[in-house]
Amino acid sequence: MLFRSPWDLIEKRLNAAAAADFVIAIYNPRSKKRDWQLPRAREIILTHRGPETPVGIVTAASRREEKIIVSTLSGMPVSEVGMQSTLIIGNSRTFIWDKRIITPRG
């Protein structure tokens, strides 16, 4: 059985997570049929986070064709994201250092 969360519930969860300043992980964020949801998710998160918030995109993790992109929320290359991707969206304390995304503890 395939389970899909209703989009209005996903929007509520994105708003809550972004407002609470959590680091957010999104897996399988975009497909050919669901190409509008990731830009909408970014709009929602941008209401709570700055445009320079770090974003990591990992596609095909642990596979030969693995690809890692470090970007910002406003500069996130949506076209590079697909069904094999996982996004990590930083919080207000997250920063990029030496091509890595770091969120300090505490």
Backbone as CSV, one residue per row, in Angstrom:
resi,resn,N_x,N_y,N_z,CA_x,CA_y,CA_z,C_x,C_y,C_z
1,MET,0.841,-1.183,0.000,0.000,0.000,0.000,0.883,1.243,0.000
2,LEU,0.565,2.168,-0.858,1.299,3.419,-0.958,0.611,4.459,-0.077
3,PHE,1.369,5.075,0.806,0.800,6.085,1.695,1.362,7.437,1.329
4,ARG,0.482,8.388,1.137,0.894,9.762,0.855,0.199,10.685,1.837
5,SER,0.963,11.553,2.447,0.378,12.551,3.344,-0.308,13.613,2.508
6,PRO,-1.467,14.083,2.946,-2.131,15.172,2.216,-1.259,16.427,2.238
7,TRP,-1.268,17.185,1.130,-0.395,18.352,1.023,-0.678,19.384,2.105
8,ASP,-1.934,19.579,2.498,-2.214,20.573,3.539,-1.566,20.179,4.874
9,LEU,-1.475,18.894,5.147,-0.797,18.426,6.358,0.713,18.656,6.256
10,ILE,1.273,18.403,5.091,2.702,18.648,4.874,3.011,20.136,5.072
11,GLU,2.164,21.011,4.537,2.379,22.453,4.722,2.343,22.842,6.197
12,LYS,1.396,22.299,6.946,1.324,22.586,8.382,2.594,22.123,9.094
13,ARG,3.074,20.942,8.749,4.287,20.409,9.378,5.511,21.236,9.008
14,LEU,5.612,21.650,7.748,6.734,22.497,7.340,6.723,23.819,8.092
15,ASN,5.558,24.434,8.191,5.432,25.689,8.940,5.852,25.505,10.389
16,ALA,5.372,24.442,11.020,5.685,24.198,12.436,7.177,23.940,12.634
17,ALA,7.764,23.112,11.794,9.184,22.780,11.931,10.060,24.004,11.675
18,ALA,9.714,24.783,10.659,10.495,25.978,10.346,10.347,27.019,11.452
19,ALA,9.136,27.204,11.954,8.903,28.182,13.032,9.621,27.780,14.312
20,ALA,9.737,26.481,14.562,10.415,25.993,15.769,11.936,25.999,15.617
21,ASP,12.426,26.392,14.449,13.858,26.484,14.163,14.553,25.123,14.185
22,PHE,13.826,24.077,13.794,14.426,22.749,13.665,15.220,22.662,12.367
23,VAL,16.264,21.842,12.364,16.871,21.424,11.105,15.844,20.491,10.471
24,ILE,15.616,20.646,9.179,14.561,19.898,8.491,15.187,18.962,7.464
25,ALA,14.770,17.704,7.478,15.181,16.725,6.471,13.956,16.351,5.647
26,ILE,14.109,16.387,4.345,13.023,16.018,3.429,13.576,14.984,2.456
27,TYR,12.923,13.834,2.386,13.371,12.809,1.445,12.341,12.644,0.329
28,ASN,12.812,12.213,-0.831,11.977,12.100,-2.036,11.175,13.381,-2.281
29,PRO,11.841,14.532,-2.323,11.118,15.809,-2.330,10.530,16.240,-3.672
30,ARG,10.909,15.569,-4.751,10.452,16.058,-6.060,10.418,14.911,-7.053
31,SER,9.378,14.892,-7.850,9.272,13.920,-8.935,8.737,14.642,-10.167
32,LYS,8.604,13.927,-11.247,8.075,14.552,-12.469,6.652,15.056,-12.261
33,LYS,5.858,14.301,-11.513,4.471,14.698,-11.266,4.351,15.683,-10.111
34,ARG,5.290,15.653,-9.173,5.240,16.530,-7.994,6.320,17.610,-8.087
35,ASP,6.407,18.262,-9.215,7.466,19.257,-9.414,7.154,20.600,-8.758
36,TRP,5.928,20.851,-8.367,5.522,22.126,-7.778,5.700,22.160,-6.260
37,GLN,5.802,21.002,-5.613,5.808,20.968,-4.155,7.098,21.496,-3.535
38,LEU,8.239,21.211,-4.109,9.496,21.686,-3.527,9.595,23.211,-3.578
39,PRO,9.286,23.863,-4.692,9.293,25.333,-4.659,8.312,25.892,-3.626
40,ARG,7.164,25.271,-3.468,6.203,25.725,-2.452,6.758,25.505,-1.046
41,ALA,7.397,24.358,-0.821,8.008,24.094,0.487,9.067,25.154,0.796
42,ARG,9.863,25.515,-0.192,10.873,26.560,0.013,10.220,27.890,0.381
43,GLU,9.120,28.247,-0.296,8.397,29.483,0.038,7.956,29.479,1.500
44,ILE,7.421,28.356,1.944,6.943,28.235,3.328,8.108,28.410,4.297
45,ILE,9.190,27.716,4.045,10.339,27.769,4.954,10.962,29.162,4.956
46,LEU,10.972,29.825,3.810,11.532,31.180,3.731,10.739,32.199,4.546
47,THR,9.522,31.878,4.929,8.777,32.796,5.803,9.322,32.757,7.231
48,HIS,10.137,31.735,7.544,10.696,31.571,8.888,12.228,31.608,8.906
49,ARG,12.860,31.436,7.760,14.323,31.359,7.675,14.840,32.376,6.682
50,GLY,16.088,32.759,6.867,16.717,33.675,5.932,17.081,32.992,4.631
51,PRO,17.230,33.774,3.559,17.573,33.196,2.250,18.941,32.536,2.219
52,GLU,19.845,32.906,3.143,21.188,32.322,3.178,21.268,31.058,4.032
53,THR,20.137,30.570,4.516,20.119,29.329,5.296,20.748,28.198,4.478
54,PRO,21.732,27.498,5.033,22.375,26.414,4.301,21.425,25.248,4.005
55,VAL,21.609,24.681,2.824,20.846,23.516,2.380,21.821,22.514,1.786
56,GLY,21.690,21.264,2.204,22.463,20.182,1.610,21.540,19.291,0.802
57,ILE,21.980,18.914,-0.370,21.221,18.010,-1.234,22.108,16.805,-1.506
58,VAL,21.634,15.633,-1.115,22.360,14.398,-1.392,21.466,13.543,-2.279
59,THR,21.980,13.187,-3.432,21.239,12.360,-4.373,21.984,11.051,-4.578
60,ALA,21.245,9.956,-4.569,21.797,8.603,-4.761,22.873,8.307,-3.714
61,ALA,22.564,8.568,-2.468,23.526,8.371,-1.369,24.082,6.950,-1.365
62,SER,25.382,6.855,-1.169,26.117,5.590,-1.083,26.096,4.783,-2.373
63,ARG,25.756,5.416,-3.466,25.788,4.739,-4.756,26.902,5.342,-5.598
64,ARG,27.261,4.658,-6.614,28.342,5.127,-7.485,28.064,6.528,-8.027
65,GLU,26.800,6.819,-8.320,26.434,8.114,-8.896,26.064,9.167,-7.847
66,GLU,26.470,8.938,-6.588,26.170,9.886,-5.511,26.601,11.299,-5.888
67,LYS,25.730,12.252,-5.540,26.021,13.656,-5.814,25.642,14.465,-4.582
68,ILE,26.526,15.356,-4.151,26.281,16.206,-2.991,26.403,17.657,-3.430
69,ILE,25.391,18.443,-3.073,25.384,19.875,-3.377,25.169,20.623,-2.069
70,VAL,26.002,21.619,-1.821,25.813,22.513,-0.684,25.395,23.852,-1.270
71,SER,24.264,24.346,-0.796,23.677,25.555,-1.356,23.055,26.385,-0.238
72,THR,22.249,27.344,-0.629,21.458,28.127,0.312,19.988,27.923,-0.036
73,LEU,19.138,28.308,0.885,17.702,28.135,0.662,17.251,28.898,-0.586
74,SER,17.706,30.140,-0.737,17.290,30.926,-1.901,17.959,30.451,-3.194
75,GLY,19.159,29.899,-3.088,19.887,29.468,-4.276,19.761,27.987,-4.592
76,MET,18.934,27.275,-3.846,18.803,25.826,-4.016,18.434,25.491,-5.464
77,PRO,19.240,24.668,-6.129,18.949,24.300,-7.518,17.853,23.230,-7.577
78,VAL,16.614,23.663,-7.602,15.462,22.754,-7.567,15.544,21.705,-8.666
79,SER,16.043,22.072,-9.821,16.110,21.126,-10.943,17.072,19.967,-10.677
80,GLU,17.972,20.104,-9.712,18.919,19.048,-9.363,18.350,18.052,-8.345
81,VAL,17.142,18.311,-7.853,16.527,17.501,-6.817,15.529,16.545,-7.446
82,GLY,15.571,15.277,-6.989,14.645,14.285,-7.533,14.212,13.284,-6.482
83,MET,13.676,12.175,-6.943,13.153,11.141,-6.051,14.243,10.445,-5.242
84,GLN,15.470,10.462,-5.706,16.564,9.826,-4.972,17.300,10.821,-4.080
85,SER,16.754,12.012,-3.934,17.418,13.063,-3.158,16.885,13.140,-1.735
86,THR,17.759,13.611,-0.863,17.389,13.991,0.493,17.910,15.403,0.702
87,LEU,17.047,16.259,1.256,17.435,17.634,1.562,17.632,17.764,3.056
88,ILE,18.647,18.495,3.443,18.845,18.896,4.829,18.846,20.423,4.824
89,ILE,17.876,21.012,5.513,17.741,22.464,5.567,18.125,22.899,6.975
90,GLY,19.129,23.741,7.069,19.653,24.161,8.357,18.702,25.043,9.143
91,ASN,19.090,25.304,10.394,18.314,26.221,11.236,19.042,27.568,11.309
92,SER,18.643,28.415,12.246,19.213,29.768,12.320,20.682,29.780,12.733
93,ARG,21.179,28.683,13.279,22.580,28.619,13.718,23.471,27.846,12.751
94,THR,22.891,27.256,11.752,23.637,26.449,10.792,24.492,27.348,9.904
95,PHE,25.696,26.861,9.586,26.569,27.618,8.689,27.346,26.654,7.796
96,ILE,27.932,27.229,6.750,28.761,26.454,5.820,30.212,26.754,6.137
97,TRP,30.994,25.678,6.276,32.425,25.802,6.525,33.140,24.720,5.731
98,ASP,34.090,25.103,4.908,34.883,24.167,4.133,33.986,23.208,3.319
99,LYS,32.973,23.756,2.661,32.035,22.996,1.827,31.224,21.963,2.622
100,ARG,31.082,22.212,3.921,30.289,21.340,4.780,29.270,22.185,5.527
101,ILE,28.166,21.540,5.872,27.113,22.216,6.615,27.245,21.820,8.072
102,ILE,27.299,22.816,8.948,27.492,22.567,10.388,26.382,23.252,11.168
103,THR,25.777,22.504,12.082,24.815,23.057,13.033,25.365,22.787,14.416
104,PRO,25.791,23.837,15.129,26.341,23.635,16.474,25.288,23.086,17.435
105,ARG,25.733,22.302,18.366,24.841,21.791,19.408,24.670,22.841,20.486
106,GLY,23.580,22.701,21.243,23.380,23.553,22.409,22.761,24.883,22.101
